């Protein structure tokens, strides 16, 4: 027996030693890989700056060391491109003689409409500041509608002869789970305020309510009309002509037909595109055209005059994802963490202003209230400007309404001022489907309040409704105070209704149109700053820290995203929906436009 324990102990010690050695070797390997990605970047003369929008567009460039490495699926990441990097690259390229033009690599854009608008405006500003051309090309698949809207700002739009332009108008589809839940014996008990608060409709109905259909048509019409105006101005086609083309559906009309209809300028093969690029860059013969991506270009030493160092700092604080709903591998806004970040900046005298960049469909009311309080306190001491990204709805609007100014794109999705609560009842599943019964012992009448194994009593439902009504009153009170409106006026445009940025400006929910750079300039203008520098917060972790914090949930999410592609969103939505417990201030649904 003594020998047995000796061998068991030796085996355990050996396993521990091997594990430590394995971890050490893994860190060494990944450190070497990370170091290989940090080599100095050089920009060749006569280069084209490539903006690859087949990548997922995010507000802020990531610090993920695995993103551009060819690694096994469990470690590889979804490739992204940051709006901040795009803006910086285009600004630098204006005076950089090494850059001769911008090449837009287009197909389907993995980003929201407001992100597209910001890139489009940055390209317009680039063209207005120099005589370098913007060349848009789609050489595979289908040129999606968002991608086409962006492409129309280019000096030349080229598609492969076998590529078609997807032009058919905007549409939306909702999934309803009521019948499926009924089949498995689950009842989703819903309490809400606002006839437009449609987040819970998938658990209550089997089709859209009249109010939900109305709100979708309103904001979708606003987005579409804004797109048509932009396309019309650049392509010389009237809005009536464009709507006719959309009604006829261009999705299956390939390259040369799109040229004939005036949607694009040329249907060209790869060799013909290269000839165009050689002409732009001044390269003769059959030599290759030097190109550099946005991510690499912003790391390269600048050839122009560097900006003077300024002691005046403007904090740009990013708030992206669901509020308080942190699921494995998903970005989320945690009330305490974001609140602490805002508080640190408020208490730091070196910061003259704060710009809060919000891209969120909302989430937990408690976290939203925590962040709102810090935004309000910050606005009382410093200039506080909020910049909306693709989404700033419900809780996303809640955390923003106390700011001095709100800036959004015409096609930002916002509003959704309302709250709801859900309590699932698994009694039918447990009792009828699985044969599991429950019994209760309690000291008082309502000690088993809001259990998940039976329906709510009338008393419990009324208590929930009272909580929702109080929460809604708090929400519209915050908005009324922050926006200088009456509670009645806020309620009129609230009720959970979703609006486009264009609608929101008319209703007084935002102050002006613009992207993040416009919000930063506005903050500097309010403060009267002639010179300033921006500091992006929260501080991103180092590549090594990013690797070390990667847990099982993150790895699982990476694998699913790589395997499912854009279909991952359906899994993600159902996952979020099943985690919606308690009181929420969230968008009615997730919106994806092609």
N, C-alpha and C positions, 0 to 999 in steps of 0.2 A: 504493500500500500504506500509505503514511504517513497519507493521508486516511482510509483504511479504519479503521486503529487509533484515529484521533482520534475518529471517529464512534462506534465501539464503546465507547471509554472514556466519551464523553459520555453515551451511552445508559445505561451501568452507573451512572454518578454520578447521572443523572436518576432511575433506578429506586430507588436507595438513598434519595435525597432524598424521593421520593414515599412510600416505605415509612415513613420517619420521620415525615413529615407525617401520613400515615394513622393511624399508631399514636398520635401526639399527639392527633389529633382524636377518635379512639375513646376514649382515656382521658378527654378533656374531656367527651364525651357521657355516658359511664358515670358520671363523677364527678357530673355534673348530675343524672342519674337517681337515684344513691344519695342525694344531698343532698335530693332531693324526697321521699324516704321517711323522712327524719329530721326532719320538721316536728314542732313541739310537739303532743302529744296532749291533747285535752280530753275529759272525761267528762261527758255531759249528765245532768241530773237525771232520775230515774225510768227509768234504763237497765236493760237485761238484759245480763248477762255471758254472751257466747256462747262455748261450747267446741265448736269444729268438729272432730269426730273423724273426718271423712271425709279429713282430712289424715293423713300418715304420722306416727305417734307415735314420737318419739325421746327418749332420756334427757335430752339437753341441747339447748336451742334453738340453732339454727344462726345464723351471722353472715353468711349468704349474701345479698348485695345484690340478687340477681336473683330471689329466691324469689317475691316477691309482685308483680313487675312483669310486664306483658304484653309479652313479648319474643319474637323468633323462636325456633323450637324449639331451635336449637343453643345458645342462651344460657339458655333458661328452665330452671327447676329443679323438682324434685318438691316440692310444698308440704308443709311439716312443722309439727308442733306439739310443743313441748318439755314433758316431764313437769315439769321445774324451773319453767317458766313457769306451768303449770297450778296447781301447788302454791302458788306465790307469789300468783297471782291470787286463788285461793280464800281464802287467809289474809287478803289485803288487803280482799276484798269483805265479809268478816264485819262489820266496823265502818264500812264506807263507805255512808253514807246515800244516795249517788247510785245505788247498785246495789240493785235491788229483788228480784232473783232470778237464777237461773242457767238458761240455755237450752242443752240438749244437742242438738246437731245430729248425728243418728245415721243410719247405714245400715250399711255394712260398715266395721269399724274396722281401719285399717292399722297394727296394732301387736300385740304379743304378749300372752299371758294375764296375765303378771305386771304389765305396764304397765297393763292394764285394772284389775287388782286395786288398784294404787296410786291410780289415778284414783277408783275406787269408794270406797276408804277415805278419800281426801281429801274427797269429796263427803259422806260420812257425818259426818266431822269438821266440815265446814261447816254441815250441818244441825243438828248437836248444839250448835254455837256461836251460832246465831242462828235467827230464825223466818222466814227468807227461803226461798221454795220453790225446788225444782229441777224443771224442766219438760223432759221428754225427748220429742223428736219425730223421726219418720222419715217424710219426705214423698216419697220416691222409692225405686224398686227394691225390695229385700228387706231387712228388719231382720235382720242376721246374728246368730249365736248369741252371739258375744263382745259385740256391741253390745247385744243384749237383756239379757245378764247385767249389764252396766253400767247399762242403763236401769232395771232393777228397783229401784235405789236412789232413783229419782226419786219425787216426790210424785204426779206424774201422767205416764203414758206414753200418747202419742198417735201414731197412725199414719194415713197417708192411707188412704181406703177401698180403694184399689187396691194398697196395700202389704201384703205377707204377712210373718209372723214365721217365720224359718227356725229350726225347733226339731225336731231329729232325732237328737241325740246326736253324739258325736265319732267321726271315722274318719280313717284315714291311708292313704296310697298311696305306695309306693316304685317308682322306676324302676330297671330292671336292664339293663345294657349288654353283658352277656356275649356274647349272640348277635350283636349288632351289631359288636362288636370282632372276633369270630371271622370274620365275613363279610369284614372289611377286612384281616384278617391281623395283628391286634395282640393280644398276650398281656400281660395285666397280672399281673406276678409279685408276690405279696403275702406279706408276713411280718407276723405280728401276735401279741400276747399278749392273751388274754381271749376267752372263748367268746361274750361279748356284744358284742365290738368289731365292730359291723356296718358301719362306715364303708366297708369294702372289699367287702362282700357284692355290691353292684351290679356288681363286676368279676369275681366268682367264681361266682355262682349266677344262677338265673333266677327265683327266688322267695325269700321270707323263710325264714331258718332257724328251727327250733323255738325256739331261745333268743331270737332277735330278736323273734319274735311274742310270746313271753312278756313280755319287757320292755316292749314297746309297750302291751300290754293292761294291764300293771300301772300305768304312769304315766298312761296315758290314762284308766283307770278312776278314778284318784285325782283328776285334773283335773275329770272330769265330776261326780263325787260332790261335790266342793267347790263347783262351780257350782250344782248342785241344792240344796245346803244354803242357799246365799245367796239363790237365787231363791225357795225355799220360805219362808224367813223374811220376805221382803218382800212376796210375793204371796199368802200364806195358802193356798197349794196344797201338798199333801203330796208327798213325794218319790215315792211310789207313783203319784200322779196325774200328776206331771211325766214320769215314765218312760213311762207309758201314752201320754201325748200325744206324746212323742218317738217311740215305736214306731209310732204312727199316722202320723207325719210331718206337720208343720204347714206345711211350706215352700210349699205351694200354696193354703193357706187364707188368704184375704185379710181385710183390716181387721176387718169386723164379726164374722166368725167367730172371730177372735182375741179380740175383746171378749167374745163369748159364752162362750169357754172360760176366761176369767179371766186371759189372758196380758197384755192391755193394758187401758187404761181407756176409751179412746175412739177412734173412727175418724172423723177430722175433715178437712175441706178447709182450704185456706190461710186463707180469710177467718174460719173458725171458730177456727183457731189464733190469729190476730191478736186476735180478741175475747178469748180467754183471756189473752193477754199484756197487753192493755189493762187487764183486770181486776186482774192481778197488779201492774202498775206504777201503777195509779190514773189512767190516761189516759182521757179521755172522748171521746165522739164517734167520728169516723173518722180521727183523727190517727194518724200513724205512731208506732211504738214505737222509742225510741232503743235502739240496741244497740252493744256494743263487744266486739271480739275479745280473746282472751287476750294475744296478742302486743302489741297496742296498749295494753291496760290496764296491763300491768306497766311500761310506759314512762311512763304518766301520773303526774303529781304526786299523792302520796297525800293524802287528805282527813283521814285519822286521825292519831293521834300516831305520829311516827316512832320507830324503835327507837334506843335510846341506843348511841352508838359504843362498841365494846369493843376493848380491845387484845388480847384472847384470840382467836386465829384457829384455825379448824379447816379444814384443806385438804380439799376434795372433788375427788378426782382421777378423771377419767372414762377408762375403758378399754373402748372399744367396737369390735367387728369381729373379723375373723380375726386370729390372732396370727402375725405374721411373714409373712403371705401378702398382700402389697400388690399388688393388681391395679388397673389403670387406672380411676380414677373411684370406687373402692370404699374405704370406711373400713377401716382396719387398725390393729392394735396392733403397733408396732415395739419390740422388746425394749430396744434401746439408748435410744430416745427416752423411753419410759415409765419405764425404770429411772432415767434421769437426772432426770426430773421428781420421782420419789419420793425420790431421794437429795438433791436440793436442799431439799425440804421437811424431810427428816430433819435436815439440817445447819443449818436455820434455827430459832433458838430462839423466834421469835415465834409459831411454830405449835405449839399444844399437843396436837393430835391429828390423825390422818389418817383420812379415809373414802375407801376405794377403791371406786368404782362399776364393777362388772364386768358387761358384757353381751357375751358371746363364746362361740362354739361350740368355741373352741380353735384349734389350728394347729401351728406348728413347735415342736418340743421345745426347741431351742436358745434361742429367744426366751423361751419359757415359763420355762426355768431361769434366764435372766438376770433376769427380772422377779421370780421367786420369791425370789431371793437379796436383792434390794433390799427386798422386802416383809418378809422375815425380819429384816434389819438394822434396818429402820424400827420393827418391832414390839418390838425389844429396847430402843429408846430412847424411843419415844412410844407412846401408845395408837393402835392400828391396828385399825379396824373395816372389814370388807368388806360392801358391799351388793350383792346379786345382782339383776340386772334380769330380763329374759325368759329369758336363757340364761347359764349359767355352768358349762359342761360341759367335761370333758377338760382341755385346756390352760387354759380359763377357771377350772376348779377348782384346777388345778395352781398358778397364780399367786396364789391366794387362801388356800391352806390354812395358811400361816404366820401369819395374822392372829390377833389376840387374840380377836375375835368375828366370826362370820359371820351376817348377817341376810338372809333371803330371803322371798319370798312363797310361800304354799302351792302355787301353780301355776307357780313357776319350774322350768325344766328344768335339772337339774344332774347331778352324778356323772360317768358315762362315764370312770371312772378306768382308763385303759389306753392303749396306744400301738400304732402300726402303721407299716409301711414299704411303699412300692410302687415297683417298678422296671419300667417298661413295656419290652416286647420288641417292636420294630418289624420284626424279621427277616422275618416272614411277609408283611407289607405291602411291604417293600422287595424281597424276593426273588421271591415268588410273584405279587404283584399288579403291581409296577412293573418287575420284571426288573432290579433293582439289586442287585449283589453287593458284598460287602466282603471285605477280607483284612487280616491283622494282622501287624505286626512288633513283637516285644517282647524285652526283655532278661532278664526273669525270668518265673517260672511264672505269676504272676497280675498282670502289669503292665497287662493290659486289664480289670481288675476292674470289674464292674458296667457293662459296655457295654450300649447299648440296641439292639444289632443281633443278639443271640443270647440264648438262655435262660441263666439262672444255672447255674453248675456246682454240684454238691452242696457243695463246699467254700465257694463264695460264699454259698450259701443258709444254710449253717450259721453263717457269720460274721455274716450279717444277723440271723439268729435270736438269736445271742448278744448282739448289740447291742440288739435289742428287749427281751430278757429283762433285761439290765442297766438299760436305760431304765425298764422297768416297776418294777424293784426300787427304783430311785431315786425314782420317782413315789410308790409306796406308803410308802416310808420318810419322805418329806417329809410326806405326809398323816398318817402315824402320829405323827410328832413334833409336828406342828402341832395335831392334834386330840386328843392324849393317848390314842391307841388303840394296840393291837399291830398289827404288820404283818399277822399272820394275820387279824385282824378287818377290816382295810382290804381285804385280798385277797378276803375273803368277800363284801364289798359292792362290790368293784371289778370286775375282769374285763371292764372296758369297759361295764358296765351303766348305763343311763340311769335316773334317778329323778326324781320330782316333788319340789318343796320339802317337801311334806307327808311323803313317804317319807324324805327326807333328814333331817328333824328326828328322826324315830323312830330312824334309824340312827346319829345322832350326827355327821352330816356338816355340819350347820349348828346354830346356837345358838338362834335364835328367829325367829318370823315378823315381817315388817314390810317397809316400803319404805325409800327413801333417807332420808326425814325421820326415820324411826325409828332408822336407823343413826347419823345425826348426833346425835340426842338421847342415844343410848346412849354414844357417844364422849364427849360432854360430861359425862354422868353418871359415867362411869368416872374422868374427869379431875377431877370435882368442880367443874365450871365453872357458876357461876350466870348469867354473861353471856358471850356469845361471838358472833363473826360468822364466816360461811363465805366461803371464797375458792375459786372454781371454777377448776380447772386441767386441762389445759394452757391457757394464755392463748390466747383465740381471736384469729386475725388480723383486721385491719381489713377493711372491705368492699373497699377499693381493693386491698389485698394479695390478698384472695380472688380478685379479678378477674384480677390480674396472674399469679397462679400457675396459672390455669386453662389446662392444656395440651391437646393433641389428644386424649389418652386420656380426660380429664375431659369434654370436649365430646362425644366419641363415646358415653360412658356416659349423659350427659344426654339425647342424642337417642334412644338405645335405651329408656331408662326412660320417656320421654314417649310413644314410639310403642307400646311393648309393654305398658305399664301393669303390672298385677300378674303378667302372664306373663313379665316380665323375670326373675323369680326362677329360671325354668327355664334360661334362658340363663346366668344368673349361676352356678347350681349346676354346670352342665356345664363352664363356664370354670374354676371353682375345682377341680373334679375333675381336669381335665387338667393342672393345675399342681401336683398333689400328688406331689411327689417327695421321697425321703428319709424320715426318721423324723418322724411326726406324732402329736400328741395332740389329736384332734379328735372332735367329735360324730359319731355314726354317720350322721346325715342332717340335713337342714334341716326344721324343723317349722313348718307353717302351719295355723292353726285359724281357721275362719270364725266 
